[in-house]
Amino acid sequence: MATWKSRGLRGSTLEEMVNRTNDHYNEMGLALIQKVPTPITPINIDQESRHITLAYFDQKSTVDYIGAVQGIPVCFDAKECAVDTFALQNIHPHQMVFMERFEKQEGVAFFLIYYTSKDIFYYLPFRHLKVFWDRMETGGRKSFRFEELDLKFCINPHGEVLIPYLDALQKDLDDRS
């Protein structure tokens, strides 16, 4: 019989953990964040179960989550990474464009990255990601290493919040002022 070694939620996905965190923030009146549905067009539907068995994406999705934290517009995407190197191919150019435009409208854009091998959640401000992205665009590395990240944006789980990313958001806002 296998034993669990992770302190995270056993059998849960990153998305479920983020959704539960967002629900908790909403219940506390701290934030209203919603999952952005990915638009699809069904091709085949099983008539008996009424489940979609084949579909295609209508358009490119922008980010996973969007909303407001105490009056501050935020958008973010959640990604998992099994190794110490995050491949930038996991981020699409249209996401970068959307997040850049979102920040120009005085919103805050970021990525939540779960480093599964380290059991570490990381808040990556868009402006930090942009440095890695620009490096790639000018012929440099097509990835970034965990060692290149600012460790103050590591998220330390505490209390009832599964992924307390608002702590890291506050650090991000403090850095901007």
C-alpha positions in Angstrom: 0.0 0.0 0.0 1.4 3.4 -1.0 1.8 6.1 1.6 1.4 9.8 1.0 4.4 12.0 1.7 3.0 15.3 0.5 1.5 17.9 2.9 -0.8 19.0 0.0 -4.3 17.7 -0.7 -4.0 14.1 -1.7 -5.5 13.4 -5.1 -6.3 17.0 -5.7 -5.2 19.0 -8.7 -3.7 22.4 -8.6 -6.9 23.9 -10.1 -9.0 22.4 -7.3 -6.6 23.9 -4.7 -6.7 27.3 -6.4 -10.5 27.1 -6.6 -10.8 26.2 -2.9 -8.4 29.1 -2.0 -10.5 31.5 -4.1 -13.7 30.3 -2.4 -12.1 30.9 1.0 -11.0 34.4 0.0 -14.5 35.1 -1.3 -16.1 33.9 1.9 -13.8 36.1 3.9 -14.6 39.1 1.8 -11.0 39.5 0.7 -11.3 38.8 -3.0 -13.7 37.8 -5.8 -11.8 35.6 -8.3 -13.5 33.5 -10.9 -12.2 30.7 -13.1 -12.3 31.7 -16.8 -14.1 28.9 -18.8 -12.4 27.7 -21.9 -14.8 28.2 -24.8 -15.4 25.0 -26.7 -17.6 23.8 -29.6 -18.9 20.2 -29.1 -18.6 17.9 -32.0 -20.0 14.6 -30.6 -22.3 14.3 -27.6 -23.1 10.9 -26.1 -26.9 11.0 -26.2 -27.3 8.5 -23.3 -25.0 10.2 -20.8 -25.3 13.7 -22.4 -21.5 14.1 -22.1 -19.4 15.7 -24.7 -17.1 13.1 -26.2 -15.4 15.3 -28.8 -14.9 19.0 -29.0 -12.5 21.7 -30.2 -11.5 25.0 -28.7 -13.3 28.0 -30.2 -10.6 30.5 -29.5 -7.4 30.9 -27.5 -8.0 31.2 -23.8 -6.4 34.2 -22.0 -5.8 33.3 -18.4 -7.2 30.8 -15.9 -8.5 33.3 -13.3 -9.6 36.9 -13.2 -11.2 39.1 -10.6 -10.6 41.7 -8.0 -8.8 41.8 -4.7 -10.1 44.7 -2.5 -10.6 46.9 -5.6 -7.4 45.8 -7.4 -8.0 44.0 -10.7 -6.0 40.7 -10.9 -5.6 38.0 -13.5 -3.4 34.9 -13.2 -2.7 31.6 -14.7 -1.8 28.4 -12.7 0.9 26.0 -13.9 2.5 22.9 -12.5 6.2 22.1 -13.0 7.7 18.7 -12.1 11.3 19.8 -12.4 13.5 22.8 -11.4 13.4 24.3 -14.9 10.2 25.9 -16.2 9.8 25.7 -20.0 8.4 28.9 -21.4 6.6 26.9 -24.1 4.0 26.3 -21.4 3.1 30.0 -21.7 1.5 31.2 -25.0 2.3 34.5 -26.7 -1.4 35.6 -26.6 -1.3 35.1 -22.8 1.7 37.4 -22.6 -0.1 40.0 -24.7 -3.2 39.8 -22.6 -1.3 40.1 -19.3 0.8 43.0 -20.6 -2.4 44.9 -21.6 -4.0 44.0 -18.3 -1.2 45.6 -16.4 -1.3 48.7 -18.6 -4.9 49.1 -17.4 -3.5 49.1 -13.8 -4.3 45.5 -13.1 -1.9 43.0 -11.6 -1.0 39.9 -13.6 0.9 36.9 -12.3 1.5 33.2 -12.5 1.0 30.7 -9.7 3.5 27.9 -10.3 3.4 24.7 -8.3 6.9 23.0 -8.2 5.6 19.5 -7.5 9.0 17.9 -6.9 9.8 20.6 -4.2 6.2 20.9 -3.0 6.5 24.7 -3.3 4.0 27.2 -4.6 5.5 30.2 -6.3 4.0 33.6 -7.2 5.6 34.9 -10.4 4.9 38.5 -11.0 4.3 39.2 -14.7 7.1 41.7 -14.9 9.6 39.0 -13.7 8.2 36.5 -16.2 8.6 39.2 -18.9 12.4 39.3 -18.3 12.6 35.6 -19.0 10.3 35.9 -22.0 12.3 38.8 -23.5 15.5 36.8 -23.0 14.0 33.9 -24.9 12.7 36.3 -27.7 16.3 37.6 -28.2 17.7 34.2 -28.6 18.4 33.2 -25.0 17.2 30.3 -22.9 13.7 29.0 -23.6 13.2 28.3 -19.9 14.1 29.6 -16.5 15.5 27.8 -13.5 14.1 27.8 -10.0 17.4 29.3 -8.8 16.7 32.4 -10.9 13.5 33.2 -8.9 13.2 35.7 -6.1 12.5 33.4 -3.1 10.5 36.1 -1.3 7.6 35.1 -3.6 7.5 31.5 -2.4 4.1 30.9 -0.9 4.1 29.5 2.6 0.8 27.7 3.4 -0.7 28.6 6.7 -4.0 28.5 8.4 -7.1 27.5 6.4 -5.9 28.9 3.1 -4.5 26.2 0.8 -2.4 28.6 -1.4 -2.3 31.9 0.4 -1.2 33.9 -2.7 -2.6 37.2 -1.3 0.5 37.4 0.9 2.7 37.3 -2.2 0.4 39.7 -4.0 1.0 42.2 -1.2 4.8 41.8 -1.6 4.3 42.4 -5.3 2.3 45.6 -4.6 4.8 46.8 -2.1 7.6 46.4 -4.7 5.6 48.5 -7.2 5.3 51.5 -4.8 
